[in-house]
Amino acid sequence: MNAIIIEDEKLAASRLENMINEIDPAIIISAKLESIKDSVKWLSLNKCDLIFCDIQLSDGISFNIFERIEIDTPIIFTTAYDQYAIKAFKLNSIDYLLKPIKRKELVDSIKKYKSIKFSSMIDYEEILNAIKNKEAVYKKRFLIQYGSKIKKIETEQIAFFYAMEKSVFASTFEGNTYPIDYTLDKLEDVIDPKKFFRINRKILLHLDAIKEMIPYSRSRIMIKTIPSPPNEIEALVSVERASDFKKWLDS
């Protein structure tokens, strides 16, 4: 089986290729393409069985590829778009992978591809409309129980969420910290991705909590936050997330 990866970040493309090879060595990555222009050129001359495609490329949104050239190849999108767009992807494409890509989700997507017969063209216009016209509803507040009391905290009051010793905590801009009955993975699903970003496995950070950013080794970024996280928690943007973090800041 031949597949291609359309992804403008070389590190992300290589990581995805390695994961695919580990999961199913029968899937051969025939090409890794970085732009709309290169993708249109390659697809005009070549065929493949499956496409892994990032949404945001250096020269535009990848849907433009399929407006320029008609194909019937199944596509697995990689995306960080809101819940309504994700629902559209699920209806109109094979699947989506939310960055940073998790191994289990990639396994499930490949299984899904193998289990279905893809016979109709994808409605990219419907997907684009979902992105442009739908407004996702995100969690506005949390009920926090500590001791014998229950406290209401607005999401906008929270500077960051962090995981430590198998528990998750919410730290407010006022410097208060509360235990919260959510995993960081679940929090990513329910809070606004325009305002919060998962910089590493331990921290989910509010945009307004960023005080200073310092270049660090291996393309990472050290962040000074207001307030500061516990000493055990490092506010360091991981290598895998650094590129998406910069795009998030610049969006």
Contacts in CASP RR format, 6 or more apart in sequence:
PFRMAT RR
TARGET T0000
AUTHOR 0000-0000-0000
METHOD contacts of the structure
MODEL  1
MNAIIIEDEKLAASRLENMINEIDPAIIISAKLESIKDSVKWLSLNKCDL
IFCDIQLSDGISFNIFERIEIDTPIIFTTAYDQYAIKAFKLNSIDYLLKP
IKRKELVDSIKKYKSIKFSSMIDYEEILNAIKNKEAVYKKRFLIQYGSKI
KKIETEQIAFFYAMEKSVFASTFEGNTYPIDYTLDKLEDVIDPKKFFRIN
RKILLHLDAIKEMIPYSRSRIMIKTIPSPPNEIEALVSVERASDFKKWLD
S
1 26 0 8 1.000
1 27 0 8 1.000
1 28 0 8 1.000
1 49 0 8 1.000
1 50 0 8 1.000
2 27 0 8 1.000
2 28 0 8 1.000
2 30 0 8 1.000
2 47 0 8 1.000
2 48 0 8 1.000
2 49 0 8 1.000
2 50 0 8 1.000
3 20 0 8 1.000
3 27 0 8 1.000
3 28 0 8 1.000
3 29 0 8 1.000
3 30 0 8 1.000
3 48 0 8 1.000
3 49 0 8 1.000
3 50 0 8 1.000
3 51 0 8 1.000
3 52 0 8 1.000
4 29 0 8 1.000
4 30 0 8 1.000
4 31 0 8 1.000
4 32 0 8 1.000
4 33 0 8 1.000
4 42 0 8 1.000
4 48 0 8 1.000
4 50 0 8 1.000
4 51 0 8 1.000
4 52 0 8 1.000
5 13 0 8 1.000
5 16 0 8 1.000
5 17 0 8 1.000
5 29 0 8 1.000
5 31 0 8 1.000
5 32 0 8 1.000
5 33 0 8 1.000
5 52 0 8 1.000
5 53 0 8 1.000
6 33 0 8 1.000
6 34 0 8 1.000
6 39 0 8 1.000
6 51 0 8 1.000
6 52 0 8 1.000
6 53 0 8 1.000
6 54 0 8 1.000
6 57 0 8 1.000
6 62 0 8 1.000
6 65 0 8 1.000
7 13 0 8 1.000
7 16 0 8 1.000
7 32 0 8 1.000
7 33 0 8 1.000
7 34 0 8 1.000
7 52 0 8 1.000
7 53 0 8 1.000
7 54 0 8 1.000
7 57 0 8 1.000
7 78 0 8 1.000
8 34 0 8 1.000
8 35 0 8 1.000
8 54 0 8 1.000
8 56 0 8 1.000
8 57 0 8 1.000
8 58 0 8 1.000
9 54 0 8 1.000
9 243 0 8 1.000
10 32 0 8 1.000
10 34 0 8 1.000
11 239 0 8 1.000
11 240 0 8 1.000
11 243 0 8 1.000
12 54 0 8 1.000
12 99 0 8 1.000
12 240 0 8 1.000
12 243 0 8 1.000
13 32 0 8 1.000
13 34 0 8 1.000
14 32 0 8 1.000
15 101 0 8 1.000
15 240 0 8 1.000
16 52 0 8 1.000
16 78 0 8 1.000
16 101 0 8 1.000
16 106 0 8 1.000
17 29 0 8 1.000
17 32 0 8 1.000
19 101 0 8 1.000
19 103 0 8 1.000
19 106 0 8 1.000
20 27 0 8 1.000
20 29 0 8 1.000
20 52 0 8 1.000
20 106 0 8 1.000
20 110 0 8 1.000
21 27 0 8 1.000
21 29 0 8 1.000
23 103 0 8 1.000
23 106 0 8 1.000
23 107 0 8 1.000
23 110 0 8 1.000
24 110 0 8 1.000
27 50 0 8 1.000
27 110 0 8 1.000
30 46 0 8 1.000
30 48 0 8 1.000
31 42 0 8 1.000
31 46 0 8 1.000
31 48 0 8 1.000
33 39 0 8 1.000
33 42 0 8 1.000
34 57 0 8 1.000
34 58 0 8 1.000
35 57 0 8 1.000
35 58 0 8 1.000
35 59 0 8 1.000
36 57 0 8 1.000
36 59 0 8 1.000
36 60 0 8 1.000
36 62 0 8 1.000
36 64 0 8 1.000
36 65 0 8 1.000
36 68 0 8 1.000
37 59 0 8 1.000
39 62 0 8 1.000
39 65 0 8 1.000
40 65 0 8 1.000
40 68 0 8 1.000
40 69 0 8 1.000
43 65 0 8 1.000
43 69 0 8 1.000
43 71 0 8 1.000
44 69 0 8 1.000
47 73 0 8 1.000
48 73 0 8 1.000
49 73 0 8 1.000
49 74 0 8 1.000
50 73 0 8 1.000
50 74 0 8 1.000
50 75 0 8 1.000
50 76 0 8 1.000
50 94 0 8 1.000
50 113 0 8 1.000
51 73 0 8 1.000
51 74 0 8 1.000
51 75 0 8 1.000
51 76 0 8 1.000
52 75 0 8 1.000
52 76 0 8 1.000
52 78 0 8 1.000
52 97 0 8 1.000
53 62 0 8 1.000
53 65 0 8 1.000
53 75 0 8 1.000
53 76 0 8 1.000
53 77 0 8 1.000
53 78 0 8 1.000
54 62 0 8 1.000
54 77 0 8 1.000
54 78 0 8 1.000
54 79 0 8 1.000
55 61 0 8 1.000
55 62 0 8 1.000
55 63 0 8 1.000
55 77 0 8 1.000
55 78 0 8 1.000
55 79 0 8 1.000
55 80 0 8 1.000
55 81 0 8 1.000
56 62 0 8 1.000
56 247 0 8 1.000
61 128 0 8 1.000
63 124 0 8 1.000
63 127 0 8 1.000
63 128 0 8 1.000
66 122 0 8 1.000
66 124 0 8 1.000
67 124 0 8 1.000
70 121 0 8 1.000
72 118 0 8 1.000
72 121 0 8 1.000
74 93 0 8 1.000
74 94 0 8 1.000
74 113 0 8 1.000
74 118 0 8 1.000
75 93 0 8 1.000
75 94 0 8 1.000
75 122 0 8 1.000
76 93 0 8 1.000
76 94 0 8 1.000
76 95 0 8 1.000
76 96 0 8 1.000
76 97 0 8 1.000
76 109 0 8 1.000
76 113 0 8 1.000
77 89 0 8 1.000
77 93 0 8 1.000
77 95 0 8 1.000
77 96 0 8 1.000
77 97 0 8 1.000
78 96 0 8 1.000
78 97 0 8 1.000
78 98 0 8 1.000
78 99 0 8 1.000
78 101 0 8 1.000
79 85 0 8 1.000
79 86 0 8 1.000
79 89 0 8 1.000
79 96 0 8 1.000
79 97 0 8 1.000
79 98 0 8 1.000
79 99 0 8 1.000
80 98 0 8 1.000
80 99 0 8 1.000
80 193 0 8 1.000
80 244 0 8 1.000
80 248 0 8 1.000
81 131 0 8 1.000
82 131 0 8 1.000
82 134 0 8 1.000
82 136 0 8 1.000
82 193 0 8 1.000
83 136 0 8 1.000
83 189 0 8 1.000
84 130 0 8 1.000
84 131 0 8 1.000
84 134 0 8 1.000
84 135 0 8 1.000
84 136 0 8 1.000
85 127 0 8 1.000
85 130 0 8 1.000
85 131 0 8 1.000
85 134 0 8 1.000
86 96 0 8 1.000
86 98 0 8 1.000
87 130 0 8 1.000
88 126 0 8 1.000
88 127 0 8 1.000
88 130 0 8 1.000
88 131 0 8 1.000
89 95 0 8 1.000
89 96 0 8 1.000
89 127 0 8 1.000
90 96 0 8 1.000
91 126 0 8 1.000
92 122 0 8 1.000
92 123 0 8 1.000
92 124 0 8 1.000
92 126 0 8 1.000
92 127 0 8 1.000
93 122 0 8 1.000
93 127 0 8 1.000
94 109 0 8 1.000
94 112 0 8 1.000
94 113 0 8 1.000
94 116 0 8 1.000
94 118 0 8 1.000
95 108 0 8 1.000
95 109 0 8 1.000
95 112 0 8 1.000
95 113 0 8 1.000
97 105 0 8 1.000
97 106 0 8 1.000
97 109 0 8 1.000
98 105 0 8 1.000
98 188 0 8 1.000
99 244 0 8 1.000
100 198 0 8 1.000
100 240 0 8 1.000
100 241 0 8 1.000
100 244 0 8 1.000
136 192 0 8 1.000
138 155 0 8 1.000
138 190 0 8 1.000
138 191 0 8 1.000
138 192 0 8 1.000
139 155 0 8 1.000
139 190 0 8 1.000
139 191 0 8 1.000
140 154 0 8 1.000
140 155 0 8 1.000
141 152 0 8 1.000
141 153 0 8 1.000
141 154 0 8 1.000
141 155 0 8 1.000
142 152 0 8 1.000
142 153 0 8 1.000
142 155 0 8 1.000
142 158 0 8 1.000
142 170 0 8 1.000
142 180 0 8 1.000
143 150 0 8 1.000
143 151 0 8 1.000
143 152 0 8 1.000
143 153 0 8 1.000
144 150 0 8 1.000
144 151 0 8 1.000
144 152 0 8 1.000
144 153 0 8 1.000
144 170 0 8 1.000
144 178 0 8 1.000
144 179 0 8 1.000
144 180 0 8 1.000
145 151 0 8 1.000
146 178 0 8 1.000
146 179 0 8 1.000
151 178 0 8 1.000
153 170 0 8 1.000
153 172 0 8 1.000
153 178 0 8 1.000
155 191 0 8 1.000
155 192 0 8 1.000
156 195 0 8 1.000
157 172 0 8 1.000
157 173 0 8 1.000
157 174 0 8 1.000
158 170 0 8 1.000
158 171 0 8 1.000
158 172 0 8 1.000
158 173 0 8 1.000
158 206 0 8 1.000
159 171 0 8 1.000
159 172 0 8 1.000
159 173 0 8 1.000
159 175 0 8 1.000
159 205 0 8 1.000
159 206 0 8 1.000
159 208 0 8 1.000
159 209 0 8 1.000
159 225 0 8 1.000
159 226 0 8 1.000
159 227 0 8 1.000
160 170 0 8 1.000
160 171 0 8 1.000
160 203 0 8 1.000
160 204 0 8 1.000
160 205 0 8 1.000
160 206 0 8 1.000
160 209 0 8 1.000
160 225 0 8 1.000
160 229 0 8 1.000
160 235 0 8 1.000
161 168 0 8 1.000
161 169 0 8 1.000
161 170 0 8 1.000
161 171 0 8 1.000
161 180 0 8 1.000
161 182 0 8 1.000
161 184 0 8 1.000
161 187 0 8 1.000
161 196 0 8 1.000
161 203 0 8 1.000
161 204 0 8 1.000
162 168 0 8 1.000
162 169 0 8 1.000
162 171 0 8 1.000
162 202 0 8 1.000
162 203 0 8 1.000
162 204 0 8 1.000
162 229 0 8 1.000
162 230 0 8 1.000
162 233 0 8 1.000
163 169 0 8 1.000
163 183 0 8 1.000
163 184 0 8 1.000
163 201 0 8 1.000
163 202 0 8 1.000
163 203 0 8 1.000
164 202 0 8 1.000
164 230 0 8 1.000
164 232 0 8 1.000
164 233 0 8 1.000
167 179 0 8 1.000
168 179 0 8 1.000
168 180 0 8 1.000
168 181 0 8 1.000
168 182 0 8 1.000
168 183 0 8 1.000
168 184 0 8 1.000
168 187 0 8 1.000
169 177 0 8 1.000
169 178 0 8 1.000
169 179 0 8 1.000
169 180 0 8 1.000
170 177 0 8 1.000
170 178 0 8 1.000
170 180 0 8 1.000
171 177 0 8 1.000
171 227 0 8 1.000
171 229 0 8 1.000
172 178 0 8 1.000
173 208 0 8 1.000
173 209 0 8 1.000
173 226 0 8 1.000
173 227 0 8 1.000
175 227 0 8 1.000
182 190 0 8 1.000
184 198 0 8 1.000
184 201 0 8 1.000
184 202 0 8 1.000
184 204 0 8 1.000
187 196 0 8 1.000
187 204 0 8 1.000
188 196 0 8 1.000
188 198 0 8 1.000
188 204 0 8 1.000
191 204 0 8 1.000
193 248 0 8 1.000
194 207 0 8 1.000
194 251 0 8 1.000
195 206 0 8 1.000
195 207 0 8 1.000
195 208 0 8 1.000
196 204 0 8 1.000
196 205 0 8 1.000
196 206 0 8 1.000
196 207 0 8 1.000
197 204 0 8 1.000
197 205 0 8 1.000
197 207 0 8 1.000
197 241 0 8 1.000
197 244 0 8 1.000
197 245 0 8 1.000
197 248 0 8 1.000
198 204 0 8 1.000
198 205 0 8 1.000
198 241 0 8 1.000
199 205 0 8 1.000
199 223 0 8 1.000
199 235 0 8 1.000
199 236 0 8 1.000
199 237 0 8 1.000
199 238 0 8 1.000
199 241 0 8 1.000
199 245 0 8 1.000
200 234 0 8 1.000
200 236 0 8 1.000
200 237 0 8 1.000
200 238 0 8 1.000
200 241 0 8 1.000
201 238 0 8 1.000
202 233 0 8 1.000
202 234 0 8 1.000
203 229 0 8 1.000
203 233 0 8 1.000
203 235 0 8 1.000
205 223 0 8 1.000
205 225 0 8 1.000
205 235 0 8 1.000
207 249 0 8 1.000
209 225 0 8 1.000
209 226 0 8 1.000
209 227 0 8 1.000
210 223 0 8 1.000
210 224 0 8 1.000
210 225 0 8 1.000
211 223 0 8 1.000
211 224 0 8 1.000
211 225 0 8 1.000
211 226 0 8 1.000
212 223 0 8 1.000
212 224 0 8 1.000
213 221 0 8 1.000
213 222 0 8 1.000
213 223 0 8 1.000
213 224 0 8 1.000
214 221 0 8 1.000
214 222 0 8 1.000
214 223 0 8 1.000
214 224 0 8 1.000
215 221 0 8 1.000
215 222 0 8 1.000
216 222 0 8 1.000
216 236 0 8 1.000
218 239 0 8 1.000
219 239 0 8 1.000
219 242 0 8 1.000
220 236 0 8 1.000
220 237 0 8 1.000
220 238 0 8 1.000
220 239 0 8 1.000
220 242 0 8 1.000
221 236 0 8 1.000
221 237 0 8 1.000
221 242 0 8 1.000
221 245 0 8 1.000
222 235 0 8 1.000
222 236 0 8 1.000
222 237 0 8 1.000
223 235 0 8 1.000
223 236 0 8 1.000
223 237 0 8 1.000
224 235 0 8 1.000
225 235 0 8 1.000
228 235 0 8 1.000
229 235 0 8 1.000
237 245 0 8 1.000
END
